[in-house]
Amino acid sequence: MQHASASRPYTDAPPDYGLVMRSPPTTTGLQAVDFLPRVTAVAGPCNRPVYESFNVLAERASVFLRNNPHWAVNTCESVEFPVYSKGYDIDAVESAFTVYGDSDNRYIRGLRLWMQHRSSCSATTITGAQQIGYLNFLPRINYDDSVERLDSVLQRINSKPVKGTIITVETQPVKWGSKDCDADRTAWTERSGTRERFLNLVRIFYIRGPAQRVQVGLKDFLPSSGDDYSHPHTQTFPAVMQRVREWMLSVPPNYRPVNVQTVAFRGSGNKFDTWAMTYREDKQHLNYMRYLRVAFIVEDPTTGPLSRSMIQLDSQLFTPRVLPSHGFCGVGAFESQDTCRQRLDAWVQATGARVVAVETLLMPMVSGGETVNDGDAMRICNNVHLPHSDSHTHNQRFVYMYRIYTDGIVPDQPVIIHDTQRHAYATPVHSGDLCTIS
């Protein structure tokens, strides 16, 4: 099956499962190009199809950049998509999908590059085509099954220089199987009603080049919620974003943000530990609290001029429009992922926004705080579960959204801004160290 939303095909690879892209030749906005894993071994009677590893996707992205040197990577991320038809049909088009409580749910992970034309971004100072590299840092598993914590992982990250310029540091869950955990695995199954264990992977993306003398840091900003994170009055995104922006205004000029990411962990009353690198999922009405994780690098001021002035962090949320329903009893659908990203691209082009980071969000529908706060909800609930004697099987719908983080308060564009939500705040507070919680 071919997935393509481009006006022209990508000629360096077969179309099936290889690349989903849209690449207008003259845009000065922000373009997303997805590299999806291909099937390397078909399914058998007792096994599912095998997909390419993540390192193959990164190499394919580098081939694309060599063939398109006029594009520069602003940021990138790992993205998840549902898979149907026994593992062969990747849905990278629809903006909403269903997780089923009475069957297995299959997913793949791809690589998304967010790019700008070199004439419209700071990457114009780079000569030659860019090449993508990445490093995986899984937590170590001890003999007693205890798991290494985030502060220890950061120490390992900073023990050796990265051979290039860091553009993104992200946190991604990776399923922990009975034998091992493969950070580069791109396909997995989640089984409803079973207890499954996941590890949090820290992945660093960089543009290959001379090693830089920098330190990587992470700072977490948690929403306040009184004594109980399952309570519906959990603080929403604008209030948490305010504290992020205050912190960014307070840090020294050698601090450079490389990502802002919404991360979720299971809530249990007022107990939380964002430095824990493992969690269990059992698909049984679980409450999750979302928080913002800022990844940053600290540049060595003795190696040359600093790369930035004070950053005023702002954000915009792009959600897919709901299309008219068909008939009196029909269910309305959402516009496609590509159409929603076209509006993001047009907004960047119209405003000239300086992009710091972009994240693809998966938001559950009608389960937790999002019923009141939409995409600003920081408390969500997993309603997927198997039937019991006193309940029915529950399925749950998820919708893709996009949040872009920019440097500077971007002027409103009335034609476009009504499709976004705008959050901007300011007041400085003091900074923390390389691994902190606020």
C-alpha positions as CSV (number, residue, x, y, z in Angstrom):
1,M,0.0,0.0,0.0
2,Q,1.3,3.5,-0.8
3,H,1.2,6.3,1.6
4,A,2.0,9.6,0.0
5,S,0.6,13.1,0.4
6,A,3.2,14.7,-1.9
7,S,2.7,16.6,-5.1
8,R,5.7,14.6,-6.5
9,P,7.1,11.2,-5.5
10,Y,10.3,10.4,-3.7
11,T,12.3,8.6,-6.4
12,D,15.1,7.1,-4.3
13,A,12.9,4.5,-2.6
14,P,9.9,2.3,-3.3
15,P,6.7,4.0,-2.3
16,D,5.3,1.3,0.0
17,Y,5.8,2.1,3.7
18,G,8.9,4.1,2.9
19,L,8.2,7.8,3.0
20,V,5.2,10.0,3.7
21,M,6.1,13.5,2.6
22,R,4.8,16.8,1.3
23,S,7.4,19.1,-0.2
24,P,6.3,22.3,-2.0
25,P,9.4,23.7,-3.7
26,T,9.1,27.4,-2.7
27,T,7.8,27.4,0.9
28,T,9.5,29.4,3.5
29,G,7.5,27.9,6.3
30,L,8.1,24.6,8.2
31,Q,7.9,21.2,6.4
32,A,7.5,17.7,7.9
33,V,8.9,14.7,6.2
34,D,8.2,11.2,7.6
35,F,10.4,8.2,7.1
36,L,8.5,5.0,8.0
37,P,9.9,1.5,8.3
38,R,9.4,-1.1,5.6
39,V,8.6,-4.7,6.1
40,T,11.7,-6.9,5.9
41,A,10.1,-10.3,6.6
42,V,6.4,-11.1,6.1
43,A,4.2,-12.6,8.8
44,G,4.0,-16.3,9.3
45,P,1.5,-18.5,11.1
46,C,2.9,-17.7,14.5
47,N,4.7,-14.4,14.0
48,R,4.0,-10.9,12.9
49,P,5.9,-9.0,10.1
50,V,9.4,-7.7,10.8
51,Y,10.2,-4.1,10.1
52,E,13.4,-2.2,9.5
53,S,15.3,-0.8,12.5
54,F,15.3,2.9,13.4
55,N,19.0,3.2,12.2
56,V,17.8,2.4,8.7
57,L,15.3,5.3,8.8
58,A,18.0,7.7,10.0
59,E,20.3,6.6,7.1
60,R,17.4,7.1,4.6
61,A,16.8,10.6,6.0
62,S,20.5,11.4,5.4
63,V,20.1,10.1,1.8
64,F,17.1,12.5,1.4
65,L,19.1,15.4,2.7
66,R,22.0,14.7,0.4
67,N,19.6,14.8,-2.5
68,N,17.9,17.9,-1.2
69,P,20.8,20.1,0.1
70,H,18.6,23.3,0.0
71,W,16.6,21.9,3.0
72,A,17.9,22.2,6.5
73,V,16.7,20.2,9.5
74,N,15.3,22.5,12.2
75,T,14.3,19.7,14.6
76,C,13.2,16.1,14.4
77,E,11.3,13.6,16.5
78,S,10.2,9.9,16.7
79,V,6.6,9.5,15.9
80,E,4.1,6.6,16.4
81,F,1.4,5.4,14.0
82,P,-1.2,2.6,14.4
83,V,-0.9,-0.4,12.1
84,Y,-3.9,-2.5,10.8
85,S,-4.4,-5.4,8.4
86,K,-2.3,-7.8,10.4
87,G,0.6,-5.4,10.6
88,Y,0.9,-4.2,7.0
89,D,-1.3,-1.1,6.8
90,I,0.3,1.9,8.4
91,D,-2.1,4.8,9.0
92,A,0.0,7.9,8.7
93,V,-2.8,9.9,7.1
94,E,-5.9,10.1,9.4
95,S,-5.8,12.5,12.3
96,A,-7.7,10.2,14.7
97,F,-7.6,6.4,15.4
98,T,-9.1,4.0,17.8
99,V,-7.4,1.8,20.5
100,Y,-9.4,-1.3,21.1
101,G,-10.1,-2.9,24.4
102,D,-10.9,-6.4,23.1
103,S,-7.9,-7.0,20.7
104,D,-4.2,-6.4,20.3
105,N,-3.1,-2.9,19.1
106,R,-0.1,-2.7,16.8
107,Y,2.2,0.3,16.3
108,I,5.2,1.4,14.4
109,R,7.7,4.2,15.1
110,G,9.0,6.4,12.4
111,L,11.4,9.4,12.0
112,R,9.9,12.9,11.3
113,L,12.2,15.7,10.2
114,W,10.9,19.3,10.6
115,M,12.7,21.3,8.0
116,Q,13.0,24.8,6.6
117,H,14.4,26.1,3.3
118,R,17.9,27.3,3.9
119,S,17.0,30.8,2.6
120,S,14.6,31.2,5.6
121,C,16.5,29.8,8.6
122,S,19.7,30.1,10.4
123,A,21.0,26.9,8.8
124,T,22.1,29.0,5.8
125,T,25.5,29.3,7.5
126,I,26.0,25.5,7.0
127,T,27.8,24.4,3.9
128,G,27.0,21.2,2.2
129,A,24.2,18.7,2.8
130,Q,23.3,17.9,6.4
131,Q,23.6,14.3,7.7
132,I,21.5,13.0,10.6
133,G,23.0,11.0,13.5
134,Y,21.5,9.9,16.7
135,L,22.4,8.2,20.0
136,N,20.3,6.0,22.2
137,F,20.5,5.9,26.0
138,L,18.5,3.2,27.6
139,P,18.6,2.9,31.4
140,R,20.7,0.0,32.7
141,I,18.9,-2.9,34.3
142,N,20.5,-4.2,37.5
143,Y,20.6,-7.8,38.6
144,D,17.7,-7.3,40.9
145,D,15.6,-5.8,38.1
146,S,15.9,-2.3,39.4
147,V,16.4,0.4,36.7
148,E,18.9,3.2,36.4
149,R,17.5,6.6,37.1
150,L,17.5,9.7,34.9
151,D,20.3,11.6,36.7
152,S,22.6,8.6,36.2
153,V,21.7,8.4,32.5
154,L,22.5,12.0,32.1
155,Q,25.9,11.5,33.6
156,R,26.6,8.8,31.0
157,I,25.4,11.1,28.2
158,N,27.8,13.9,29.3
159,S,30.8,11.5,29.7
160,K,31.6,11.6,26.0
161,P,31.2,14.4,23.4
162,V,28.6,14.1,20.7
163,K,30.2,14.1,17.2
164,G,28.1,16.9,15.8
165,T,25.6,19.7,16.6
166,I,22.8,18.5,18.9
167,I,19.4,19.5,17.5
168,T,17.0,17.4,19.6
169,V,16.9,15.5,22.9
170,E,13.7,13.5,23.3
171,T,12.2,10.9,25.8
172,Q,10.4,7.9,24.2
173,P,8.8,4.8,25.8
174,V,10.2,1.5,24.6
175,K,8.5,-1.8,25.4
176,W,10.5,-4.0,27.7
177,G,10.1,-7.6,26.6
178,S,10.7,-10.8,28.5
179,K,14.3,-11.0,27.3
180,D,15.6,-7.6,26.3
181,C,14.7,-4.1,25.2
182,D,15.7,-3.0,21.7
183,A,15.9,0.8,21.5
184,D,15.9,0.7,17.6
185,R,12.8,-1.5,17.3
186,T,10.2,0.2,15.2
187,A,7.2,-2.1,15.7
188,W,5.5,-3.5,18.7
189,T,2.1,-4.8,20.1
190,E,0.2,-3.6,23.1
191,R,-2.2,-6.1,24.5
192,S,-5.3,-4.8,26.3
193,G,-5.8,-6.0,29.8
194,T,-2.3,-7.2,30.3
195,R,0.5,-5.8,32.5
196,E,3.3,-4.6,30.2
197,R,6.5,-2.9,31.2
198,F,8.2,0.0,29.4
199,L,11.5,1.8,29.7
200,N,12.1,5.5,29.0
201,L,14.7,6.0,26.2
202,V,16.6,9.2,25.9
203,R,17.5,9.8,22.3
204,I,19.8,12.5,21.0
205,F,19.6,13.6,17.4
206,Y,22.5,15.6,15.9
207,I,23.9,16.9,12.7
208,R,27.1,15.1,12.0
209,G,30.2,17.3,12.2
210,P,33.0,18.4,14.6
211,A,32.3,17.5,18.3
212,Q,31.2,20.3,20.5
213,R,32.0,20.9,24.1
214,V,28.5,21.0,25.6
215,Q,26.6,19.4,28.5
216,V,23.1,18.1,28.1
217,G,20.5,18.9,30.7
218,L,16.8,18.2,31.3
219,K,14.4,20.2,33.4
220,D,10.9,19.0,34.2
221,F,7.9,21.4,34.9
222,L,5.0,19.6,36.7
223,P,1.5,21.0,36.9
224,S,0.2,21.7,40.4
225,S,-2.9,19.8,41.5
226,G,-3.2,20.1,45.2
227,D,-2.8,16.7,46.8
228,D,-4.1,14.4,44.0
229,Y,-3.0,14.2,40.4
230,S,-6.1,12.3,39.4
231,H,-8.2,15.4,40.4
232,P,-9.9,17.2,37.5
233,H,-8.5,20.6,38.6
234,T,-4.9,19.8,37.6
235,Q,-3.1,22.9,36.3
236,T,-3.4,23.2,32.5
237,F,-0.7,23.9,29.9
238,P,-0.8,27.7,29.9
239,A,0.2,27.9,33.6
240,V,2.9,25.3,33.2
241,M,4.2,27.0,30.1
242,Q,4.4,30.3,32.0
243,R,6.9,28.7,34.4
244,V,8.9,27.3,31.5
245,R,9.1,30.7,29.9
246,E,10.1,32.3,33.2
247,W,12.9,29.9,33.6
248,M,14.2,30.4,30.0
249,L,14.3,34.1,30.7
250,S,16.4,33.6,33.8
251,V,19.1,31.2,32.6
252,P,22.6,32.3,31.4
253,P,23.1,32.9,27.7
254,N,25.1,29.7,27.3
255,Y,21.9,27.7,27.9
256,R,20.3,26.7,24.6
257,P,17.0,24.8,24.4
258,V,16.9,21.9,22.0
259,N,13.5,20.5,22.8
260,V,10.3,21.1,24.7
261,Q,8.3,17.9,25.1
262,T,5.1,16.9,26.8
263,V,5.8,13.7,28.7
264,A,3.2,11.6,30.6
265,F,3.6,9.4,33.7
266,R,1.1,7.4,35.7
267,G,-0.5,9.3,38.5
268,S,-1.0,7.6,41.9
269,G,-2.5,10.2,44.3
270,N,0.3,12.7,45.0
271,K,3.1,10.3,44.2
272,F,5.3,11.0,41.2
273,D,8.8,10.5,40.1
274,T,9.8,11.9,36.7
275,W,13.4,10.6,37.2
276,A,12.2,7.0,37.2
277,M,12.9,5.4,33.8
278,T,10.4,2.6,33.8
279,Y,6.6,2.2,34.3
280,R,3.9,-0.5,33.9
281,E,0.8,-0.3,31.7
282,D,-2.2,-2.5,32.3
283,K,-4.9,-0.7,30.3
284,Q,-7.3,-0.4,33.2
285,H,-8.6,3.1,33.7
286,L,-5.2,4.6,34.5
287,N,-4.8,8.3,35.3
288,Y,-1.8,10.0,33.8
289,M,-0.3,13.4,34.5
290,R,1.5,15.3,31.8
291,Y,4.4,17.6,32.4
292,L,6.8,19.6,30.2
293,R,10.4,18.5,29.9
294,V,12.8,21.0,28.6
295,A,16.0,19.6,27.0
296,F,18.9,22.0,26.8
297,I,22.6,22.2,26.2
298,V,25.1,24.2,28.2
299,E,27.8,25.6,25.8
300,D,31.3,26.1,27.0
301,P,31.8,29.9,27.0
302,T,35.5,29.6,26.5
303,T,35.2,28.0,23.0
304,G,33.9,31.1,21.3
305,P,30.9,33.5,21.1
306,L,27.7,32.2,22.5
307,S,25.0,31.1,20.1
308,R,22.0,33.1,21.4
309,S,20.6,36.0,23.3
310,M,17.8,35.6,25.8
311,I,15.0,33.4,24.5
312,Q,11.3,34.4,25.0
313,L,9.6,31.1,24.6
314,D,6.1,31.1,23.1
315,S,3.9,28.3,21.7
316,Q,1.1,27.6,19.3
317,L,-1.2,24.5,19.3
318,F,-2.5,23.2,16.0
319,T,-5.5,20.9,16.2
320,P,-7.3,19.2,13.2
321,R,-10.6,20.6,12.2
322,V,-13.7,18.5,12.5
323,L,-15.3,17.9,9.1
324,P,-19.1,17.9,8.7
325,S,-20.8,14.6,9.4
326,H,-22.5,12.7,6.6
327,G,-26.2,12.4,7.3
328,F,-28.3,12.8,10.3
329,C,-26.7,10.0,12.3
330,G,-23.2,10.2,10.7
331,V,-20.0,10.7,12.7
332,G,-17.9,13.7,11.7
333,A,-14.3,13.0,10.7
334,F,-11.1,15.1,11.2
335,E,-9.1,16.7,8.5
336,S,-5.9,14.7,7.6
337,Q,-2.6,15.1,9.4
338,D,-1.1,16.6,6.3
339,T,-3.8,19.3,6.0
340,C,-3.4,20.3,9.6
341,R,0.4,20.5,9.1
342,Q,-0.2,22.7,6.0
343,R,-1.8,25.3,8.3
344,L,1.2,25.1,10.7
345,D,3.5,25.6,7.7
346,A,1.4,28.6,6.5
347,W,1.5,30.1,10.0
348,V,5.3,29.9,10.2
349,Q,5.6,31.3,6.7
350,A,3.2,34.2,7.5
351,T,4.7,35.1,10.9
352,G,8.4,34.4,10.3
353,A,8.4,32.6,13.6
354,R,11.8,31.4,14.9
355,V,11.2,27.7,15.6
356,V,12.8,26.2,18.7
357,A,11.0,22.8,18.8
358,V,7.9,21.0,17.5
359,E,6.1,18.1,19.0
360,T,3.5,15.7,17.7
361,L,0.9,15.1,20.4
362,L,-1.5,12.2,20.8
363,M,-4.5,13.3,22.8
364,P,-7.2,10.9,24.0
365,M,-10.7,12.1,23.4
366,V,-13.4,12.2,26.1
367,S,-11.5,10.6,28.9
368,G,-9.9,13.1,31.3
369,G,-9.1,16.8,31.5
370,E,-9.3,17.2,27.7
371,T,-13.1,17.1,27.9
372,V,-12.8,20.6,29.5
373,N,-9.4,21.9,28.5
374,D,-9.0,20.4,25.0
375,G,-5.3,20.2,24.0
376,D,-4.3,22.2,27.1
377,A,-5.2,19.3,29.4
378,M,-2.3,18.0,31.6
379,R,-4.4,15.2,33.1
380,I,-5.6,12.4,30.9
381,C,-7.1,9.0,31.6
382,N,-6.6,5.7,29.8
383,N,-10.1,4.3,29.4
384,V,-9.2,1.2,27.4
385,H,-9.9,-2.1,29.1
386,L,-11.3,-5.6,28.7
387,P,-14.8,-6.6,29.6
388,H,-15.5,-7.8,33.2
389,S,-18.6,-9.1,34.8
390,D,-19.8,-5.6,35.7
391,S,-18.6,-3.6,32.7
392,H,-18.4,-3.5,29.0
393,T,-15.4,-3.4,26.7
394,H,-14.1,0.2,26.3
395,N,-12.4,1.5,23.2
396,Q,-10.8,4.9,23.1
397,R,-10.1,7.4,20.3
398,F,-6.9,9.4,20.0
399,V,-6.2,12.5,17.9
400,Y,-3.0,13.9,16.6
401,M,-2.1,17.5,17.4
402,Y,1.0,19.7,16.8
403,R,2.5,22.2,19.2
404,I,5.2,24.5,18.0
405,Y,7.6,26.4,20.3
406,T,9.1,29.6,19.1
407,D,11.6,32.2,20.2
408,G,9.8,35.5,20.6
409,I,6.2,36.6,20.9
410,V,4.8,36.0,17.4
411,P,2.4,38.6,16.1
412,D,-1.2,37.4,15.5
413,Q,-2.3,36.4,12.0
414,P,-6.1,36.7,12.1
415,V,-6.7,34.5,9.1
416,I,-4.8,31.6,10.7
417,I,-4.7,32.3,14.5
418,H,-8.3,31.2,15.1
419,D,-7.2,27.6,14.4
420,T,-4.5,27.7,17.1
421,Q,-4.2,28.4,20.8
422,R,-1.7,31.0,21.9
423,H,0.3,30.9,25.2
424,A,2.8,33.6,26.2
425,Y,3.9,34.7,29.6
426,A,6.9,36.4,31.3
427,T,8.5,36.9,34.7
428,P,12.0,35.6,35.5
429,V,12.8,33.1,38.3
430,H,16.1,31.4,39.2
431,S,17.6,28.4,37.2
432,G,18.4,24.9,38.3
433,D,21.0,22.3,37.4
434,L,21.2,19.7,34.6
435,C,18.4,17.4,36.0
436,T,15.8,19.2,37.9
437,I,12.0,19.3,38.7
438,S,10.0,22.4,39.1
